[in-house]
């Protein structure tokens, strides 16, 4: 029984390690993207990019995502 648990833990560690590696790769590829909004595709305003260099959405789309998330969380409670 203990051997099965040890094996399962080893597999879980491998899966998590692979997931972390893939996530890091996606982060690097996202950093290389053009400064276009993920929501509407328009170019992100330069002032917003200066304020938040990692912004992936324009202010309007980001606000919409945050409103949606807030409503979703409120409905869960």
mmCIF file of the N, C-alpha and C atoms, coordinates in Angstrom:
data_MODEL
# 
_entry.id   MODEL 
# 
loop_
_atom_site.group_PDB 
_atom_site.id 
_atom_site.type_symbol 
_atom_site.label_atom_id 
_atom_site.label_alt_id 
_atom_site.label_comp_id 
_atom_site.label_asym_id 
_atom_site.label_entity_id 
_atom_site.label_seq_id 
_atom_site.pdbx_PDB_ins_code 
_atom_site.Cartn_x 
_atom_site.Cartn_y 
_atom_site.Cartn_z 
_atom_site.occupancy 
_atom_site.B_iso_or_equiv 
_atom_site.pdbx_formal_charge 
_atom_site.auth_seq_id 
_atom_site.auth_comp_id 
_atom_site.auth_asym_id 
_atom_site.auth_atom_id 
_atom_site.pdbx_PDB_model_num 
ATOM 1   N N  . UNK A 1 1  ? 0.828   -1.200 0.000   1.00 0.00 ? 1  UNK A N  1 
ATOM 2   C CA . UNK A 1 1  ? 0.000   0.000  0.000   1.00 0.00 ? 1  UNK A CA 1 
ATOM 3   C C  . UNK A 1 1  ? 0.868   1.258  0.000   1.00 0.00 ? 1  UNK A C  1 
ATOM 4   N N  . UNK A 1 2  ? 1.912   1.250  0.841   1.00 0.00 ? 2  UNK A N  1 
ATOM 5   C CA . UNK A 1 2  ? 2.788   2.410  0.923   1.00 0.00 ? 2  UNK A CA 1 
ATOM 6   C C  . UNK A 1 2  ? 3.487   2.664  -0.406  1.00 0.00 ? 2  UNK A C  1 
ATOM 7   N N  . UNK A 1 3  ? 3.881   1.590  -1.103  1.00 0.00 ? 3  UNK A N  1 
ATOM 8   C CA . UNK A 1 3  ? 4.540   1.735  -2.397  1.00 0.00 ? 3  UNK A CA 1 
ATOM 9   C C  . UNK A 1 3  ? 3.639   2.421  -3.408  1.00 0.00 ? 3  UNK A C  1 
ATOM 10  N N  . UNK A 1 4  ? 2.355   2.079  -3.404  1.00 0.00 ? 4  UNK A N  1 
ATOM 11  C CA . UNK A 1 4  ? 1.400   2.703  -4.319  1.00 0.00 ? 4  UNK A CA 1 
ATOM 12  C C  . UNK A 1 4  ? 1.255   4.186  -4.028  1.00 0.00 ? 4  UNK A C  1 
ATOM 13  N N  . UNK A 1 5  ? 1.229   4.533  -2.763  1.00 0.00 ? 5  UNK A N  1 
ATOM 14  C CA . UNK A 1 5  ? 1.118   5.942  -2.373  1.00 0.00 ? 5  UNK A CA 1 
ATOM 15  C C  . UNK A 1 5  ? 2.370   6.698  -2.796  1.00 0.00 ? 5  UNK A C  1 
ATOM 16  N N  . UNK A 1 6  ? 3.539   6.099  -2.574  1.00 0.00 ? 6  UNK A N  1 
ATOM 17  C CA . UNK A 1 6  ? 4.796   6.732  -2.988  1.00 0.00 ? 6  UNK A CA 1 
ATOM 18  C C  . UNK A 1 6  ? 4.827   6.925  -4.500  1.00 0.00 ? 6  UNK A C  1 
ATOM 19  N N  . UNK A 1 7  ? 4.379   5.937  -5.235  1.00 0.00 ? 7  UNK A N  1 
ATOM 20  C CA . UNK A 1 7  ? 4.349   6.049  -6.696  1.00 0.00 ? 7  UNK A CA 1 
ATOM 21  C C  . UNK A 1 7  ? 3.392   7.151  -7.137  1.00 0.00 ? 7  UNK A C  1 
ATOM 22  N N  . UNK A 1 8  ? 2.231   7.210  -6.512  1.00 0.00 ? 8  UNK A N  1 
ATOM 23  C CA . UNK A 1 8  ? 1.253   8.240  -6.850  1.00 0.00 ? 8  UNK A CA 1 
ATOM 24  C C  . UNK A 1 8  ? 1.809   9.632  -6.561  1.00 0.00 ? 8  UNK A C  1 
ATOM 25  N N  . UNK A 1 9  ? 2.498   9.770  -5.444  1.00 0.00 ? 9  UNK A N  1 
ATOM 26  C CA . UNK A 1 9  ? 3.102   11.058 -5.119  1.00 0.00 ? 9  UNK A CA 1 
ATOM 27  C C  . UNK A 1 9  ? 4.174   11.434 -6.135  1.00 0.00 ? 9  UNK A C  1 
ATOM 28  N N  . UNK A 1 10 ? 4.956   10.458 -6.572  1.00 0.00 ? 10 UNK A N  1 
ATOM 29  C CA . UNK A 1 10 ? 5.980   10.719 -7.583  1.00 0.00 ? 10 UNK A CA 1 
ATOM 30  C C  . UNK A 1 10 ? 5.369   11.173 -8.898  1.00 0.00 ? 10 UNK A C  1 
ATOM 31  N N  . UNK A 1 11 ? 4.290   10.526 -9.304  1.00 0.00 ? 11 UNK A N  1 
ATOM 32  C CA . UNK A 1 11 ? 3.603   10.909 -10.533 1.00 0.00 ? 11 UNK A CA 1 
ATOM 33  C C  . UNK A 1 11 ? 3.040   12.324 -10.397 1.00 0.00 ? 11 UNK A C  1 
ATOM 34  N N  . UNK A 1 12 ? 2.449   12.614 -9.251  1.00 0.00 ? 12 UNK A N  1 
ATOM 35  C CA . UNK A 1 12 ? 1.892   13.945 -9.023  1.00 0.00 ? 12 UNK A CA 1 
ATOM 36  C C  . UNK A 1 12 ? 2.981   15.023 -9.099  1.00 0.00 ? 12 UNK A C  1 
ATOM 37  N N  . UNK A 1 13 ? 4.148   14.757 -8.538  1.00 0.00 ? 13 UNK A N  1 
ATOM 38  C CA . UNK A 1 13 ? 5.254   15.703 -8.597  1.00 0.00 ? 13 UNK A CA 1 
ATOM 39  C C  . UNK A 1 13 ? 5.698   15.944 -10.038 1.00 0.00 ? 13 UNK A C  1 
ATOM 40  N N  . UNK A 1 14 ? 5.754   14.880 -10.838 1.00 0.00 ? 14 UNK A N  1 
ATOM 41  C CA . UNK A 1 14 ? 6.123   15.024 -12.246 1.00 0.00 ? 14 UNK A CA 1 
ATOM 42  C C  . UNK A 1 14 ? 5.103   15.870 -13.006 1.00 0.00 ? 14 UNK A C  1 
ATOM 43  N N  . UNK A 1 15 ? 3.822   15.598 -12.758 1.00 0.00 ? 15 UNK A N  1 
ATOM 44  C CA . UNK A 1 15 ? 2.765   16.345 -13.440 1.00 0.00 ? 15 UNK A CA 1 
ATOM 45  C C  . UNK A 1 15 ? 2.832   17.819 -13.064 1.00 0.00 ? 15 UNK A C  1 
ATOM 46  N N  . UNK A 1 16 ? 3.005   18.108 -11.784 1.00 0.00 ? 16 UNK A N  1 
ATOM 47  C CA . UNK A 1 16 ? 3.092   19.504 -11.351 1.00 0.00 ? 16 UNK A CA 1 
ATOM 48  C C  . UNK A 1 16 ? 4.322   20.188 -11.948 1.00 0.00 ? 16 UNK A C  1 
ATOM 49  N N  . UNK A 1 17 ? 5.444   19.468 -11.995 1.00 0.00 ? 17 UNK A N  1 
ATOM 50  C CA . UNK A 1 17 ? 6.659   20.033 -12.577 1.00 0.00 ? 17 UNK A CA 1 
ATOM 51  C C  . UNK A 1 17 ? 6.468   20.370 -14.045 1.00 0.00 ? 17 UNK A C  1 
ATOM 52  N N  . UNK A 1 18 ? 5.808   19.474 -14.781 1.00 0.00 ? 18 UNK A N  1 
ATOM 53  C CA . UNK A 1 18 ? 5.536   19.727 -16.189 1.00 0.00 ? 18 UNK A CA 1 
ATOM 54  C C  . UNK A 1 18 ? 4.588   20.904 -16.362 1.00 0.00 ? 18 UNK A C  1 
ATOM 55  N N  . UNK A 1 19 ? 3.595   21.021 -15.501 1.00 0.00 ? 19 UNK A N  1 
ATOM 56  C CA . UNK A 1 19 ? 2.649   22.133 -15.574 1.00 0.00 ? 19 UNK A CA 1 
ATOM 57  C C  . UNK A 1 19 ? 3.360   23.461 -15.334 1.00 0.00 ? 19 UNK A C  1 
ATOM 58  N N  . UNK A 1 20 ? 4.264   23.479 -14.381 1.00 0.00 ? 20 UNK A N  1 
ATOM 59  C CA . UNK A 1 20 ? 5.016   24.701 -14.097 1.00 0.00 ? 20 UNK A CA 1 
ATOM 60  C C  . UNK A 1 20 ? 5.887   25.074 -15.295 1.00 0.00 ? 20 UNK A C  1 
ATOM 61  N N  . UNK A 1 21 ? 6.529   24.092 -15.890 1.00 0.00 ? 21 UNK A N  1 
ATOM 62  C CA . UNK A 1 21 ? 7.371   24.347 -17.058 1.00 0.00 ? 21 UNK A CA 1 
ATOM 63  C C  . UNK A 1 21 ? 6.546   24.907 -18.212 1.00 0.00 ? 21 UNK A C  1 
ATOM 64  N N  . UNK A 1 22 ? 5.365   24.327 -18.458 1.00 0.00 ? 22 UNK A N  1 
ATOM 65  C CA . UNK A 1 22 ? 4.497   24.834 -19.532 1.00 0.00 ? 22 UNK A CA 1 
ATOM 66  C C  . UNK A 1 22 ? 4.033   26.250 -19.230 1.00 0.00 ? 22 UNK A C  1 
ATOM 67  N N  . UNK A 1 23 ? 3.667   26.526 -17.985 1.00 0.00 ? 23 UNK A N  1 
ATOM 68  C CA . UNK A 1 23 ? 3.206   27.860 -17.610 1.00 0.00 ? 23 UNK A CA 1 
ATOM 69  C C  . UNK A 1 23 ? 4.302   28.889 -17.809 1.00 0.00 ? 23 UNK A C  1 
ATOM 70  N N  . UNK A 1 24 ? 5.524   28.546 -17.457 1.00 0.00 ? 24 UNK A N  1 
ATOM 71  C CA . UNK A 1 24 ? 6.642   29.476 -17.666 1.00 0.00 ? 24 UNK A CA 1 
ATOM 72  C C  . UNK A 1 24 ? 6.845   29.746 -19.144 1.00 0.00 ? 24 UNK A C  1 
ATOM 73  N N  . UNK A 1 25 ? 6.701   28.735 -19.959 1.00 0.00 ? 25 UNK A N  1 
ATOM 74  C CA . UNK A 1 25 ? 6.832   28.902 -21.403 1.00 0.00 ? 25 UNK A CA 1 
ATOM 75  C C  . UNK A 1 25 ? 5.761   29.813 -21.960 1.00 0.00 ? 25 UNK A C  1 
ATOM 76  N N  . UNK A 1 26 ? 4.527   29.668 -21.463 1.00 0.00 ? 26 UNK A N  1 
ATOM 77  C CA . UNK A 1 26 ? 3.448   30.547 -21.907 1.00 0.00 ? 26 UNK A CA 1 
ATOM 78  C C  . UNK A 1 26 ? 3.714   31.975 -21.486 1.00 0.00 ? 26 UNK A C  1 
ATOM 79  N N  . UNK A 1 27 ? 4.245   32.165 -20.283 1.00 0.00 ? 27 UNK A N  1 
ATOM 80  C CA . UNK A 1 27 ? 4.535   33.511 -19.802 1.00 0.00 ? 27 UNK A CA 1 
ATOM 81  C C  . UNK A 1 27 ? 5.560   34.184 -20.709 1.00 0.00 ? 27 UNK A C  1 
ATOM 82  N N  . UNK A 1 28 ? 6.598   33.448 -21.081 1.00 0.00 ? 28 UNK A N  1 
ATOM 83  C CA . UNK A 1 28 ? 7.614   34.005 -21.963 1.00 0.00 ? 28 UNK A CA 1 
ATOM 84  C C  . UNK A 1 28 ? 7.018   34.360 -23.311 1.00 0.00 ? 28 UNK A C  1 
ATOM 85  N N  . UNK A 1 29 ? 6.145   33.495 -23.838 1.00 0.00 ? 29 UNK A N  1 
ATOM 86  C CA . UNK A 1 29 ? 5.559   33.790 -25.135 1.00 0.00 ? 29 UNK A CA 1 
ATOM 87  C C  . UNK A 1 29 ? 4.587   34.962 -25.043 1.00 0.00 ? 29 UNK A C  1 
ATOM 88  N N  . UNK A 1 30 ? 3.890   35.130 -23.928 1.00 0.00 ? 30 UNK A N  1 
ATOM 89  C CA . UNK A 1 30 ? 2.985   36.270 -23.754 1.00 0.00 ? 30 UNK A CA 1 
ATOM 90  C C  . UNK A 1 30 ? 3.758   37.578 -23.708 1.00 0.00 ? 30 UNK A C  1 
ATOM 91  N N  . UNK A 1 31 ? 4.928   37.561 -23.092 1.00 0.00 ? 31 UNK A N  1 
ATOM 92  C CA . UNK A 1 31 ? 5.725   38.771 -23.003 1.00 0.00 ? 31 UNK A CA 1 
ATOM 93  C C  . UNK A 1 31 ? 6.187   39.247 -24.371 1.00 0.00 ? 31 UNK A C  1 
ATOM 94  N N  . UNK A 1 32 ? 6.259   38.336 -25.335 1.00 0.00 ? 32 UNK A N  1 
ATOM 95  C CA . UNK A 1 32 ? 6.739   38.690 -26.660 1.00 0.00 ? 32 UNK A CA 1 
ATOM 96  C C  . UNK A 1 32 ? 5.612   39.156 -27.583 1.00 0.00 ? 32 UNK A C  1 
ATOM 97  N N  . UNK A 1 33 ? 4.367   39.103 -27.138 1.00 0.00 ? 33 UNK A N  1 
ATOM 98  C CA . UNK A 1 33 ? 3.240   39.484 -27.979 1.00 0.00 ? 33 UNK A CA 1 
ATOM 99  C C  . UNK A 1 33 ? 3.196   40.982 -28.217 1.00 0.00 ? 33 UNK A C  1 
ATOM 100 N N  . UNK A 1 34 ? 2.552   41.336 -29.311 1.00 0.00 ? 34 UNK A N  1 
ATOM 101 C CA . UNK A 1 34 ? 2.311   42.745 -29.585 1.00 0.00 ? 34 UNK A CA 1 
ATOM 102 C C  . UNK A 1 34 ? 1.402   43.301 -28.491 1.00 0.00 ? 34 UNK A C  1 
ATOM 103 N N  . UNK A 1 35 ? 1.464   44.596 -28.252 1.00 0.00 ? 35 UNK A N  1 
ATOM 104 C CA . UNK A 1 35 ? 0.661   45.180 -27.159 1.00 0.00 ? 35 UNK A CA 1 
ATOM 105 C C  . UNK A 1 35 ? -0.808  45.348 -27.527 1.00 0.00 ? 35 UNK A C  1 
ATOM 106 N N  . UNK A 1 36 ? -1.450  44.253 -27.919 1.00 0.00 ? 36 UNK A N  1 
ATOM 107 C CA . UNK A 1 36 ? -2.868  44.298 -28.261 1.00 0.00 ? 36 UNK A CA 1 
ATOM 108 C C  . UNK A 1 36 ? -3.691  43.650 -27.164 1.00 0.00 ? 36 UNK A C  1 
ATOM 109 N N  . UNK A 1 37 ? -4.894  44.168 -26.988 1.00 0.00 ? 37 UNK A N  1 
ATOM 110 C CA . UNK A 1 37 ? -5.811  43.686 -25.963 1.00 0.00 ? 37 UNK A CA 1 
ATOM 111 C C  . UNK A 1 37 ? -6.280  42.276 -26.282 1.00 0.00 ? 37 UNK A C  1 
ATOM 112 N N  . UNK A 1 38 ? -6.307  41.409 -25.271 1.00 0.00 ? 38 UNK A N  1 
ATOM 113 C CA . UNK A 1 38 ? -6.809  40.047 -25.437 1.00 0.00 ? 38 UNK A CA 1 
ATOM 114 C C  . UNK A 1 38 ? -8.323  40.034 -25.641 1.00 0.00 ? 38 UNK A C  1 
ATOM 115 N N  . UNK A 1 39 ? -8.996  41.098 -25.189 1.00 0.00 ? 39 UNK A N  1 
ATOM 116 C CA . UNK A 1 39 ? -10.454 41.152 -25.301 1.00 0.00 ? 39 UNK A CA 1 
ATOM 117 C C  . UNK A 1 39 ? -10.938 41.638 -26.651 1.00 0.00 ? 39 UNK A C  1 
ATOM 118 N N  . UNK A 1 40 ? -10.511 42.837 -27.035 1.00 0.00 ? 40 UNK A N  1 
ATOM 119 C CA . UNK A 1 40 ? -11.025 43.443 -28.258 1.00 0.00 ? 40 UNK A CA 1 
ATOM 120 C C  . UNK A 1 40 ? -10.034 43.448 -29.407 1.00 0.00 ? 40 UNK A C  1 
ATOM 121 N N  . UNK A 1 41 ? -8.766  43.184 -29.121 1.00 0.00 ? 41 UNK A N  1 
ATOM 122 C CA . UNK A 1 41 ? -7.761  43.141 -30.173 1.00 0.00 ? 41 UNK A CA 1 
ATOM 123 C C  . UNK A 1 41 ? -7.150  44.489 -30.520 1.00 0.00 ? 41 UNK A C  1 
ATOM 124 N N  . UNK A 1 42 ? -7.699  45.539 -29.959 1.00 0.00 ? 42 UNK A N  1 
ATOM 125 C CA . UNK A 1 42 ? -7.157  46.878 -30.222 1.00 0.00 ? 42 UNK A CA 1 
ATOM 126 C C  . UNK A 1 42 ? -5.849  47.064 -29.463 1.00 0.00 ? 42 UNK A C  1 
ATOM 127 N N  . UNK A 1 43 ? -5.051  48.020 -29.917 1.00 0.00 ? 43 UNK A N  1 
ATOM 128 C CA . UNK A 1 43 ? -3.786  48.300 -29.240 1.00 0.00 ? 43 UNK A CA 1 
ATOM 129 C C  . UNK A 1 43 ? -4.055  48.880 -27.853 1.00 0.00 ? 43 UNK A C  1 
ATOM 130 N N  . UNK A 1 44 ? -3.312  48.408 -26.869 1.00 0.00 ? 44 UNK A N  1 
ATOM 131 C CA . UNK A 1 44 ? -3.451  48.903 -25.498 1.00 0.00 ? 44 UNK A CA 1 
ATOM 132 C C  . UNK A 1 44 ? -2.819  50.284 -25.424 1.00 0.00 ? 44 UNK A C  1 
ATOM 133 N N  . UNK A 1 45 ? -3.531  51.203 -24.821 1.00 0.00 ? 45 UNK A N  1 
ATOM 134 C CA . UNK A 1 45 ? -3.083  52.587 -24.695 1.00 0.00 ? 45 UNK A CA 1 
ATOM 135 C C  . UNK A 1 45 ? -1.693  52.662 -24.060 1.00 0.00 ? 45 UNK A C  1 
ATOM 136 N N  . UNK A 1 46 ? -0.834  53.511 -24.612 1.00 0.00 ? 46 UNK A N  1 
ATOM 137 C CA . UNK A 1 46 ? 0.542   53.623 -24.120 1.00 0.00 ? 46 UNK A CA 1 
ATOM 138 C C  . UNK A 1 46 ? 0.591   54.022 -22.644 1.00 0.00 ? 46 UNK A C  1 
ATOM 139 N N  . UNK A 1 47 ? -0.302  54.885 -22.212 1.00 0.00 ? 47 UNK A N  1 
ATOM 140 C CA . UNK A 1 47 ? -0.322  55.304 -20.807 1.00 0.00 ? 47 UNK A CA 1 
ATOM 141 C C  . UNK A 1 47 ? -0.609  54.103 -19.895 1.00 0.00 ? 47 UNK A C  1 
ATOM 142 N N  . UNK A 1 48 ? -1.531  53.253 -20.330 1.00 0.00 ? 48 UNK A N  1 
ATOM 143 C CA . UNK A 1 48 ? -1.831  52.045 -19.542 1.00 0.00 ? 48 UNK A CA 1 
ATOM 144 C C  . UNK A 1 48 ? -0.628  51.104 -19.529 1.00 0.00 ? 48 UNK A C  1 
ATOM 145 N N  . UNK A 1 49 ? 0.036   50.949 -20.658 1.00 0.00 ? 49 UNK A N  1 
ATOM 146 C CA . UNK A 1 49 ? 1.215   50.076 -20.704 1.00 0.00 ? 49 UNK A CA 1 
ATOM 147 C C  . UNK A 1 49 ? 2.342   50.604 -19.831 1.00 0.00 ? 49 UNK A C  1 
ATOM 148 N N  . UNK A 1 50 ? 2.473   51.927 -19.753 1.00 0.00 ? 50 UNK A N  1 
ATOM 149 C CA . UNK A 1 50 ? 3.498   52.485 -18.865 1.00 0.00 ? 50 UNK A CA 1 
ATOM 150 C C  . UNK A 1 50 ? 3.134   52.248 -17.403 1.00 0.00 ? 50 UNK A C  1 
ATOM 151 N N  . UNK A 1 51 ? 1.867   52.385 -17.073 1.00 0.00 ? 51 UNK A N  1 
ATOM 152 C CA . UNK A 1 51 ? 1.412   52.192 -15.698 1.00 0.00 ? 51 UNK A CA 1 
ATOM 153 C C  . UNK A 1 51 ? 1.468   50.713 -15.305 1.00 0.00 ? 51 UNK A C  1 
ATOM 154 N N  . UNK A 1 52 ? 1.166   49.827 -16.258 1.00 0.00 ? 52 UNK A N  1 
ATOM 155 C CA . UNK A 1 52 ? 1.169   48.388 -15.998 1.00 0.00 ? 52 UNK A CA 1 
ATOM 156 C C  . UNK A 1 52 ? 1.739   47.675 -17.222 1.00 0.00 ? 52 UNK A C  1 
ATOM 157 N N  . UNK A 1 53 ? 3.055   47.498 -17.271 1.00 0.00 ? 53 UNK A N  1 
ATOM 158 C CA . UNK A 1 53 ? 3.687   46.891 -18.454 1.00 0.00 ? 53 UNK A CA 1 
ATOM 159 C C  . UNK A 1 53 ? 3.203   45.476 -18.772 1.00 0.00 ? 53 UNK A C  1 
ATOM 160 N N  . UNK A 1 54 ? 2.648   44.773 -17.803 1.00 0.00 ? 54 UNK A N  1 
ATOM 161 C CA . UNK A 1 54 ? 2.169   43.411 -18.036 1.00 0.00 ? 54 UNK A CA 1 
ATOM 162 C C  . UNK A 1 54 ? 0.686   43.356 -18.386 1.00 0.00 ? 54 UNK A C  1 
ATOM 163 N N  . UNK A 1 55 ? 0.055   44.506 -18.568 1.00 0.00 ? 55 UNK A N  1 
ATOM 164 C CA . UNK A 1 55 ? -1.370  44.542 -18.903 1.00 0.00 ? 55 UNK A CA 1 
ATOM 165 C C  . UNK A 1 55 ? -1.602  43.831 -20.224 1.00 0.00 ? 55 UNK A C  1 
ATOM 166 N N  . UNK A 1 56 ? -2.586  42.970 -20.261 1.00 0.00 ? 56 UNK A N  1 
ATOM 167 C CA . UNK A 1 56 ? -2.912  42.217 -21.478 1.00 0.00 ? 56 UNK A CA 1 
ATOM 168 C C  . UNK A 1 56 ? -4.276  42.604 -22.029 1.00 0.00 ? 56 UNK A C  1 
ATOM 169 N N  . UNK A 1 57 ? -4.944  43.537 -21.339 1.00 0.00 ? 57 UNK A N  1 
ATOM 170 C CA . UNK A 1 57 ? -6.248  44.022 -21.815 1.00 0.00 ? 57 UNK A CA 1 
ATOM 171 C C  . UNK A 1 57 ? -6.277  45.541 -21.704 1.00 0.00 ? 57 UNK A C  1 
ATOM 172 N N  . UNK A 1 58 ? -7.037  46.167 -22.585 1.00 0.00 ? 58 UNK A N  1 
ATOM 173 C CA . UNK A 1 58 ? -7.240  47.610 -22.472 1.00 0.00 ? 58 UNK A CA 1 
ATOM 174 C C  . UNK A 1 58 ? -8.068  47.868 -21.210 1.00 0.00 ? 58 UNK A C  1 
ATOM 175 N N  . UNK A 1 59 ? -8.131  49.092 -20.802 1.00 0.00 ? 59 UNK A N  1 
ATOM 176 C CA . UNK A 1 59 ? -8.819  49.436 -19.554 1.00 0.00 ? 59 UNK A CA 1 
ATOM 177 C C  . UNK A 1 59 ? -10.287 49.032 -19.596 1.00 0.00 ? 59 UNK A C  1 
ATOM 178 N N  . UNK A 1 60 ? -10.943 49.255 -20.723 1.00 0.00 ? 60 UNK A N  1 
ATOM 179 C CA . UNK A 1 60 ? -12.367 48.927 -20.834 1.00 0.00 ? 60 UNK A CA 1 
ATOM 180 C C  . UNK A 1 60 ? -12.606 47.416 -20.712 1.00 0.00 ? 60 UNK A C  1 
ATOM 181 N N  . UNK A 1 61 ? -11.812 46.621 -21.417 1.00 0.00 ? 61 UNK A N  1 
ATOM 182 C CA . UNK A 1 61 ? -11.977 45.157 -21.352 1.00 0.00 ? 61 UNK A CA 1 
ATOM 183 C C  . UNK A 1 61 ? -11.605 44.615 -19.979 1.00 0.00 ? 61 UNK A C  1 
ATOM 184 N N  . UNK A 1 62 ? -10.551 45.149 -19.367 1.00 0.00 ? 62 UNK A N  1 
ATOM 185 C CA . UNK A 1 62 ? -10.166 44.696 -18.035 1.00 0.00 ? 62 UNK A CA 1 
ATOM 186 C C  . UNK A 1 62 ? -11.253 45.015 -17.020 1.00 0.00 ? 62 UNK A C  1 
ATOM 187 N N  . UNK A 1 63 ? -11.852 46.194 -17.148 1.00 0.00 ? 63 UNK A N  1 
ATOM 188 C CA . UNK A 1 63 ? -12.948 46.562 -16.240 1.00 0.00 ? 63 UNK A CA 1 
ATOM 189 C C  . UNK A 1 63 ? -14.125 45.607 -16.398 1.00 0.00 ? 63 UNK A C  1 
ATOM 190 N N  . UNK A 1 64 ? -14.431 45.238 -17.639 1.00 0.00 ? 64 UNK A N  1 
ATOM 191 C CA . UNK A 1 64 ? -15.537 44.310 -17.892 1.00 0.00 ? 64 UNK A CA 1 
ATOM 192 C C  . UNK A 1 64 ? -15.240 42.939 -17.273 1.00 0.00 ? 64 UNK A C  1 
ATOM 193 N N  . UNK A 1 65 ? -14.013 42.467 -17.391 1.00 0.00 ? 65 UNK A N  1 
ATOM 194 C CA . UNK A 1 65 ? -13.626 41.180 -16.807 1.00 0.00 ? 65 UNK A CA 1 
ATOM 195 C C  . UNK A 1 65 ? -13.758 41.229 -15.287 1.00 0.00 ? 65 UNK A C  1 
ATOM 196 N N  . UNK A 1 66 ? -13.307 42.318 -14.693 1.00 0.00 ? 66 UNK A N  1 
ATOM 197 C CA . UNK A 1 66 ? -13.392 42.440 -13.233 1.00 0.00 ? 66 UNK A CA 1 
ATOM 198 C C  . UNK A 1 66 ? -14.833 42.524 -12.758 1.00 0.00 ? 66 UNK A C  1 
ATOM 199 N N  . UNK A 1 67 ? -15.698 43.226 -13.491 1.00 0.00 ? 67 UNK A N  1 
ATOM 200 C CA . UNK A 1 67 ? -17.119 43.284 -13.122 1.00 0.00 ? 67 UNK A CA 1 
ATOM 201 C C  . UNK A 1 67 ? -17.742 41.895 -13.211 1.00 0.00 ? 67 UNK A C  1 
ATOM 202 N N  . UNK A 1 68 ? -17.430 41.161 -14.295 1.00 0.00 ? 68 UNK A N  1 
ATOM 203 C CA . UNK A 1 68 ? -17.960 39.813 -14.467 1.00 0.00 ? 68 UNK A CA 1 
ATOM 204 C C  . UNK A 1 68 ? -17.507 38.896 -13.340 1.00 0.00 ? 68 UNK A C  1 
ATOM 205 N N  . UNK A 1 69 ? -16.210 38.956 -13.014 1.00 0.00 ? 69 UNK A N  1 
ATOM 206 C CA . UNK A 1 69 ? -15.676 38.117 -11.939 1.00 0.00 ? 69 UNK A CA 1 
ATOM 207 C C  . UNK A 1 69 ? -16.316 38.453 -10.599 1.00 0.00 ? 69 UNK A C  1 
ATOM 208 N N  . UNK A 1 70 ? -16.531 39.735 -10.358 1.00 0.00 ? 70 UNK A N  1 
ATOM 209 C CA . UNK A 1 70 ? -17.142 40.158 -9.095  1.00 0.00 ? 70 UNK A CA 1 
ATOM 210 C C  . UNK A 1 70 ? -18.572 39.631 -8.992  1.00 0.00 ? 70 UNK A C  1 
ATOM 211 N N  . UNK A 1 71 ? -19.334 39.694 -10.082 1.00 0.00 ? 71 UNK A N  1 
ATOM 212 C CA . UNK A 1 71 ? -20.699 39.171 -10.085 1.00 0.00 ? 71 UNK A CA 1 
ATOM 213 C C  . UNK A 1 71 ? -20.701 37.654 -9.897  1.00 0.00 ? 71 UNK A C  1 
ATOM 214 N N  . UNK A 1 72 ? -19.774 36.987 -10.536 1.00 0.00 ? 72 UNK A N  1 
ATOM 215 C CA . UNK A 1 72 ? -19.681 35.532 -10.419 1.00 0.00 ? 72 UNK A CA 1 
ATOM 216 C C  . UNK A 1 72 ? -19.390 35.135 -8.971  1.00 0.00 ? 72 UNK A C  1 
ATOM 217 N N  . UNK A 1 73 ? -18.431 35.811 -8.357  1.00 0.00 ? 73 UNK A N  1 
ATOM 218 C CA . UNK A 1 73 ? -18.093 35.501 -6.962  1.00 0.00 ? 73 UNK A CA 1 
ATOM 219 C C  . UNK A 1 73 ? -19.257 35.818 -6.027  1.00 0.00 ? 73 UNK A C  1 
ATOM 220 N N  . UNK A 1 74 ? -19.955 36.900 -6.281  1.00 0.00 ? 74 UNK A N  1 
ATOM 221 C CA . UNK A 1 74 ? -21.100 37.273 -5.450  1.00 0.00 ? 74 UNK A CA 1 
ATOM 222 C C  . UNK A 1 74 ? -22.186 36.209 -5.534  1.00 0.00 ? 74 UNK A C  1 
ATOM 223 N N  . UNK A 1 75 ? -22.380 35.629 -6.737  1.00 0.00 ? 75 UNK A N  1 
ATOM 224 C CA . UNK A 1 75 ? -23.397 34.609 -6.912  1.00 0.00 ? 75 UNK A CA 1 
ATOM 225 C C  . UNK A 1 75 ? -23.024 33.289 -6.246  1.00 0.00 ? 75 UNK A C  1 
ATOM 226 N N  . UNK A 1 76 ? -21.744 33.073 -6.008  1.00 0.00 ? 76 UNK A N  1 
ATOM 227 C CA . UNK A 1 76 ? -21.309 31.866 -5.321  1.00 0.00 ? 76 UNK A CA 1 
ATOM 228 C C  . UNK A 1 76 ? -21.610 31.908 -3.835  1.00 0.00 ? 76 UNK A C  1 
ATOM 229 N N  . UNK A 1 77 ? -21.647 33.093 -3.273  1.00 0.00 ? 77 UNK A N  1 
ATOM 230 C CA . UNK A 1 77 ? -21.870 33.225 -1.824  1.00 0.00 ? 77 UNK A CA 1 
ATOM 231 C C  . UNK A 1 77 ? -23.299 33.202 -1.473  1.00 0.00 ? 77 UNK A C  1 
# 
